[in-house]
Amino acid sequence: MSANAILENVRRYRTIASLCRQTAAFRPAQKWTLLEQAHEWERRAISELEGYFAISDGGSRWDVAAAA
């Protein structure tokens, strides 16, 4: 996957996380569920970046999977 595709995925994941946090501010009854979803989207973004840098630094996909 190209660097631009990775960065686009990260941007999308973080945008979704931000929307979850914003929605949580206006929906107290769903606050914790939305914050958990935001956390999961942020985790995906970080995982995507870690995977890209581990592979571009000479690591393998197995190294990335073991770190996750």
ABEGO torsion letter per residue (X at the ends): XBAAAAAAAAAAAAAAAAAAAAAAAABAAAAAAAAAAAAAAAAAAAAAAAAAAAAAAGBBAAAAAAAX
